[in-house]
């Protein structure tokens, strides 16, 4: 077969897409067609935040039906999403309770409680996963305390991409790369950690066999009765993005830039040394025995909220206005939990600047400049932390994802990290999703070949580091971040 058509369902924390890919096997040409794009927004009721998974499912079906109506025969479908969030199903496959978002505040103080009960080093050495208050481990501990009856009723616990695959196929799957974000997988065995499962008092029936990506989960049957295989891709969106990143060797780091920024390395072994532990570096599962040794950074979520609160219609003009403001005038710690889901992001940023006796940003452009400068310095901090644990000097950084379109932030990143920065592909998660389907279909032999094909079908841009005065803002930033 010379032409393959595959569909990627790519869901981020703020938007979702149904993308159709056409791959010409003979000429190694890969093209993308956006079939359907939709907003993925939180439902806020009282003090809690939920995902509208029914709407997400409906939007996915809109996209799939559009592909079917085009007359194109799809070879396969793959789904990638954000991590950590889950759905509980009863014996009949119906959802139990509400679909909480990781931005919900119910886990406040829970991580600290679990750390006290089990020991910080013990948890880290078991799982290799960074401590974030919304990890599935802490979400389930909070649920055990607030709604234990839900867990007693449940027969399956599925993370979001596995749940959506279940809705398409009726088959249950537990995909490895995404499951590792739960902080419940043992780093040595690749299976659920028994001590953590027992600590949570989870019925063992909830946790099925963890499977590596590449298997056919089941089949989506179209309204016309055609069966299309749904393939388990690297279902954590960052895992898919890393597959598509032009990582050449151990001298390269990557930054998946979007609502979240995830900076890291691709390694054949995890790293849980003292430096990694102190820096709160994570070791998430990758493909083919690789690990995504990385760190989560709050990312462009802060900028997205500023744009929403100031009713920004022209983002490019706002970035241009921000570029005209002197660098490092306003600094914050983007990873401060106050920015996870504040009532007003603009006000939260202003208050943080006031607390640190700095000038206070007021306009949308000043707030945006504050976010970009602060992210760039946080990128520098994480880059230096990764350098400490890497066995080879880091000589370049590859930025992929939607955030790679922000030229100002790209240049700031090159300046603060002091290495050349490449940008692209923009649709990294989608391409990694598509690429792994093509590998599973035996159309492309392996990930290195896939990366070469993606690079040849993508226009990369380069940003060279410029000499800037960093000593004073770096010292100020280190004081702010502690």
Rosetta blueprint (number, residue, H / E / L):
1 X L
2 X L
3 X E
4 X E
5 X E
6 X E
7 X E
8 X E
9 X E
10 X E
11 X E
12 X L
13 X L
14 X L
15 X E
16 X E
17 X E
18 X E
19 X E
20 X E
21 X E
22 X E
23 X E
24 X E
25 X L
26 X L
27 X L
28 X L
29 X E
30 X E
31 X E
32 X E
33 X E
34 X E
35 X E
36 X E
37 X E
38 X E
39 X E
40 X L
41 X L
42 X E
43 X E
44 X E
45 X E
46 X L
47 X L
48 X E
49 X E
50 X E
51 X E
52 X L
53 X H
54 X H
55 X H
56 X H
57 X H
58 X H
59 X H
60 X H
61 X H
62 X H
63 X H
64 X H
65 X H
66 X H
67 X H
68 X H
69 X H
70 X L
71 X L
72 X L
73 X L
74 X L
75 X L
76 X E
77 X E
78 X E
79 X E
80 X E
81 X E
82 X L
83 X L
84 X L
85 X L
86 X E
87 X E
88 X E
89 X E
90 X L
91 X L
92 X L
93 X L
94 X L
95 X E
96 X E
97 X L
98 X L
99 X L
100 X E
101 X L
102 X L
103 X L
104 X L
105 X H
106 X H
107 X H
108 X L
109 X L
110 X H
111 X H
112 X H
113 X H
114 X H
115 X H
116 X H
117 X H
118 X H
119 X L
120 X H
121 X H
122 X H
123 X H
124 X H
125 X H
126 X H
127 X H
128 X L
129 X L
130 X L
131 X L
132 X L
133 X L
134 X L
135 X L
136 X H
137 X H
138 X H
139 X H
140 X H
141 X H
142 X H
143 X H
144 X H
145 X H
146 X H
147 X L
148 X H
149 X H
150 X H
151 X H
152 X H
153 X H
154 X L
155 X L
156 X E
157 X E
158 X E
159 X E
160 X H
161 X H
162 X H
163 X H
164 X H
165 X H
166 X H
167 X H
168 X H
169 X H
170 X L
171 X L
172 X L
173 X L
174 X L
175 X E
176 X H
177 X H
178 X H
179 X H
180 X H
181 X H
182 X H
183 X L
184 X L
185 X E
186 X L
187 X L
188 X L
189 X L
190 X L
191 X L
192 X E
193 X L
194 X H
195 X H
196 X H
197 X H
198 X H
199 X H
200 X H
201 X L
202 X L
203 X L
204 X H
205 X H
206 X H
207 X L
208 X L
209 X L
210 X L
211 X E
212 X L
213 X L
214 X L
215 X L
216 X E
217 X E
218 X E
219 X E
220 X E
221 X E
222 X L
223 X L
224 X L
225 X L
226 X L
227 X E
228 X E
229 X E
230 X E
231 X E
232 X L
233 X L
234 X L
235 X L
236 X E
237 X H
238 X H
239 X H
240 X H
241 X H
242 X H
243 X H
244 X H
245 X L
246 X L
247 X L
248 X L
249 X L
250 X L
251 X L
252 X E
253 X E
254 X E
255 X E
256 X E
257 X E
258 X L
259 X L
260 X L
261 X E
262 X E
263 X E
264 X E
265 X E
266 X E
267 X E
268 X L
269 X L
270 X L
271 X L
272 X L
273 X L
274 X H
275 X H
276 X H
277 X H
278 X H
279 X H
280 X L
281 X L
282 X E
283 X E
284 X E
285 X E
286 X L
287 X L
288 X L
289 X L
290 X L
291 X E
292 X E
293 X E
294 X E
295 X E
296 X E
297 X E
298 X L
299 X L
300 X L
301 X H
302 X H
303 X H
304 X H
305 X H
306 X H
307 X H
308 X H
309 X H
310 X L
311 X L
312 X L
313 X L
314 X L
315 X H
316 X H
317 X H
318 X H
319 X H
320 X H
321 X H
322 X H
323 X H
324 X L
325 X L
326 X L
327 X L
328 X L
329 X L
330 X L
331 X L
332 X L
333 X L
334 X L
335 X L
336 X L
337 X H
338 X H
339 X H
340 X L
341 X L
342 X L
343 X L
344 X L
345 X H
346 X H
347 X H
348 X H
349 X H
350 X H
351 X H
352 X H
353 X H
354 X H
355 X H
356 X L
357 X L
358 X L
359 X L
360 X L
361 X L
362 X L
363 X L
364 X H
365 X H
366 X H
367 X H
368 X H
369 X H
370 X H
371 X H
372 X H
373 X H
374 X H
375 X H
376 X H
377 X H
378 X H
379 X H
380 X H
381 X H
382 X H
383 X H
384 X H
385 X H
386 X H
387 X H
388 X H
389 X H
390 X L
391 X L
392 X L
393 X L
394 X L
395 X L
396 X E
397 X E
398 X E
399 X E
400 X E
401 X L
402 X H
403 X H
404 X H
405 X H
406 X L
407 X H
408 X H
409 X H
410 X H
411 X H
412 X H
413 X H
414 X H
415 X H
416 X H
417 X H
418 X L
419 X L
420 X E
421 X E
422 X E
423 X E
424 X L
425 X L
426 X L
427 X L
428 X H
429 X H
430 X H
431 X H
432 X H
433 X H
434 X H
435 X H
436 X H
437 X H
438 X H
439 X H
440 X H
441 X L
442 X L
443 X L
444 X L
445 X L
446 X L
447 X H
448 X H
449 X H
450 X H
451 X H
452 X H
453 X H
454 X H
455 X H
456 X H
457 X L
458 X L
459 X L
460 X L
461 X E
462 X E
463 X E
464 X L
465 X L
466 X L
467 X L
468 X L
469 X L
470 X L
471 X H
472 X H
473 X H
474 X H
475 X H
476 X H
477 X H
478 X H
479 X H
480 X H
481 X H
482 X L
